[in-house]
Amino acid sequence: MSSSAAKSKSSKVTTKVTSGRLFVLDLSDGRVLSCKPDGSDLKTIVSEGRRLPDGIVADVEAGHIYWTNMGNPQANDGSIERADLDGENLKHIVPPGGTFTPKQLQLDKKNGKLYWCDREGMRVMRCNLDGSKIETLVDSSQGDSRPGPDLTKWCVGIALDIVGGKLYWTQKGAEKAGQGRIFRASLEIPEGQTPANRQDIEVLYNNLPEPIDLDLDLDNRIMYWTDRGDPPRGNTVNRAPMDATNGNRPEPEIVFNHLMEGIGLALDLDNGRMFVTDLAGSVYSANLDGSNKKPVLFAQGNLTGIAYAELPAGS
């Protein structure tokens, strides 16, 4: 094909029009909510009752949302669900009992995997998108029976650096105790090691109030997380470098405060903003540095996980 013909053909290509959409979980009524980034067009697209949903991701290409249900934290009946983007065709991906108390959820689209933290199960886990091949990648129990009685071993938030081959997670510790930590390890267990004895786990930060959900700005190598616990460091969104410089890590920077039990976090990096939820039922948006803070939703129950997605216009 000549260059002029190629130009002629490429000139007919049009940019696909998309519109942003938020997917938000309401713990109190077991709902999946959907709205525009400004809070308008709010809909309940799934209503399951009190199964305690916590983490959510969107797979726009496949037309699906996935979310975790904690269930009864003492009953080993946690599950992962899937539905279409409009809430239809609900099904179990990981059936009740396939995980103990699943929390934040992340999607590895490239390799067809879901990753999550299992709180009372004291594990970091993953499976295929159809729920097959459930694996434990990290076991923090140190021999404790499940449900784990030691809150310092509870795994909560999770984030992925697929290109870098790393996963990040939080262990929040006891309430108001300053025992929270953020960890990093390889996506694959080192050869000859197990989830319980792997030697590649790094502690990136410790003595945090109660770190909960995580998200990563991989281009700028910055991690963001919500933190419960007492002010001034608690009930905030924090950020810090993913990597140490000359072995030193700076104190986390608080970019957002005055949350009422902050939980969910989703970065919209293309538009330089974040979305945050709290258990008081609010969703906020802000720039990545915390400026331009705006309420998006309020008094919507007890909000936990949140995901942002760019959907084809009109969907």
N, C-alpha and C positions, 0 to 999 in steps of 0.2 A: 504494500500500500504506500502511495506517495505521501510525503509530508503534508501536502495541501489537502489530500483526501482525509488524512488522519485528523487534521485540524477541523475540517468540515464536520466529520463525524463527532469529534469531541465537543464541538460547539453546541450540539444538540443535547448534551448531558445536562440535566438540571439537578440542582442541589435539593436533596430530600428535606422537606419542611418537617420540623419536629417541635414538640412542645413539652415543657418540663412537667413532671408529675411527682408528687410525694406519696409514699405508702407508709402508713403509720399504724402501730399496734396499740390497742387499748387493753391493758391488763385486766381492768376491773370487769369488763363485759365480754372479753374474748372476741374483740372485733378487729378486723382489718379495715382501716380507713384509707381513702384516696382523695387527694385534692390537688389543686394547682399550687405552685410555690408561694402564692400570696394568700393561701387559705380558702380561696373561692372554689366553687364547684365541689364542696365536701360531700362525700358519699361513704356509706358503710357498704363495702363490697363483700365482706364475709362476716358472719356472726356465728361463733361456735359455742358460746357460753363460757363458763369459767375454767378454761384450760390453761390460762396464764401464758399468753404469747409474749415472746421477748425479743427475738432477733429476726430481721427480715432483709431479703435481697431480691432484686429484680433481674431477670434474664430477658431483656427486651427482644433479643434476636429470636428466642424460642417462644416468646409470648407468655412467660410464666413469672409468678412470684413464688418464693419459698419462705417459710417462716418456721420458727421453733415454738413449741408449746412445752412449758416446763411441767405442766400437770401438778400432781401432788408431790412436793419435794421429798416426802418420806416414802413414796410408793413405787418408785422406779417405773413410772409410766410416761416419761417424756417422749416426745415425738417430733417429727418434722413433716410439714404439710406442703403441698404444692397446689396452686390454682392458676387459672388464666389471669391475665392482667385485669380483667373485669370481675374477678372473683368466682367465675364459673368453673366447673369441672374440678371441684375440690377432691383431693386424694391424699392418703398417707404416702410419704416417701420413706421415712423411717417410722415404723409402726410403734405404738406405745410399748415402752420397755426396751426399745432398741438403743436408748440412751437414757440417762437418769434425769438430769435437769438441764436441758440444753438452753444456752443463753445466746450471746451474739453469734450471728451466722455470716459467713462470707462465701462468695462464689468465685471459683477458679474456672472461668469459662474455657480457657485455653485447653485445660486438661480434663474438663468435664467432672469437676469435683465440688462438693460442698464441705466447708470446714466450720466447726463450731467448738465452743467451750462447754463443758459439762460440769456444772457447779458442784452439786453434792456428789457427783461421780468423780470429781477431782481429776478430770481428764481434758485433754485436747483431742478432738476426733475429726474424722473425715469419712466421706463415702462418695460413691458415684452419684450422678444426678438422678439416677433412677432408684437410689437407695441401696443399691448392692455394694458389696465390699466395704462394710463398715470397719474402720480401723481406729485404734488408739495410737496416737503419736506421742503423747506425753501423759504419764501417769504420776501425779504428784502426791498420791495417797500415802506413800511410805509404809504400806501394809495396813493402813486403816480400812475398816470395813465401810461399805457404802450403805446409807448416806453418810458422807464424811462429817465427823463432829468438829473438826478443826477448821475454822473459817480461813485461816491463812493458806490452806491448801485448795481453796475453792477457785477454780478457773472461771472467768467471767467474760471479758472482752477479747476479741481476736481480730487481727488484720494480717494481710498477706502481701509479701513482696515476691511475686512469682518469678520474675526475671532474676532477682537476686537469690532465689532459692531459700527464702527465710519466712518464718511465721513469727508473729508477735502476739503476746497475750497478757492479760492482767490477772492478778490474784489479789482480791480487794482486802482481805483480812477482816477482823472484827469491826463492828460499827464504832466510829469515832475513836479508833485506836491508833491510827497512824501506822498501820502495818502493810499498807498497799504496796504492790510491786509490779513492775513491767518486765517481762522476759522476752528473750529472742532465742530461736533455735532453727536448725535447718528443717526444711519441709520433709526431708527423708531422714529416718533414723539411721545413724551411722552403723556401718556393717559390724555385726557381732555384738551390738548393744540392743537394749530393750526400751520400751516406753518408760519404764521405771528407773533404769540405771544409765540412760544416755548421758554422755559427758560433754555435749556441745551446748548446753543451756547457759545463756548469759543472763545475768540480772542487770538490766539497763538503769532502772530507778527503783529505789526502795524508800521506806518511811513516808509514803504518800498517804493522804487521807483514806480514800476508798475508790481507786480507779475502776471505772466500769467499761464503757464502750471505747473502741479504738478505731481510728482511720488514718491512712497514710497519704502524704503528698510525696510520691516517689520521685518526681522530677527535682524537687528541692530538698529531698531527704529529710522531711520533717514529719514527725508523728503527732497526732492530735488525740486527746482523750477527754471524756467526761469524768468528773470526780465528785462523788458524794462526800459525806463527812461534814465536819464543822467548818464554817468560814473562819478566816479569810481564804484558806487554801481549798476548802471543800465547797461543794455545790458550784463548780466552775467547769470551764473548758480550758484545758492546758495544751501547750505545744512545746516540743523540744526536738533537738536534732536526733535523727535515728542513729547517727554514728558519733563516737567520741573523737575529739581533736586532741592529739598528743596525750591520749589516755584520760582526758578530762571531760566531764559532762557538765554543762551549765545547769543551773537551777531551772526547772520548768517555768515557762512564761504563762501567766494567767491571761487569757485573752477574752474571757467571758465569765461573768459572775452573777450572783443573786439568783441562781436557779433554785427551785424547790425540789430537791432530790433529783439531780440531773442523771439521765440515763442514756438516751439514744443520741447518736451522732452520725451525720452523713455529710461528706464533703462534695461539693459541686465545684471541682477544680477549674473546669472550663470557664465558669462565670465568677470565680474567685470568692466563693461564699460557702457557708456551712449552714446546716440545719440541726437543731438541737431539741430534744424533748425532755420533759421532767414529769415526775409522778403526780404533780399537781394538775396535769392535764394540758400543759402548754406546749406549743411548738414555736420556736424562734428561728429567725434567720439573721445572719450577720456576715460581714466580710471576714476573710480568714484572719485578719488581725483583731477581730472583735468589734470593729467600728460598724456603724450603720445597723445597729441592733434593732430588730423589728419583731413584734409579736405576729405570728401567723395564725395560730389557733389557741384557744384557751378554754378551760373548763370542759375538757373532752374525756373525762374519766381519769385513769392512771396510765399515762403514755410511757411506752418503753421504746422498742426498736423503731428505726426510721430508715427509709431508703429513698434516694432521689434517682429518677430515671428520665431520659429523653425519649419520648414516645413519638411515633409517627403522628403528625397532626390529624386530628379527627378520630383517633382511636380512644 
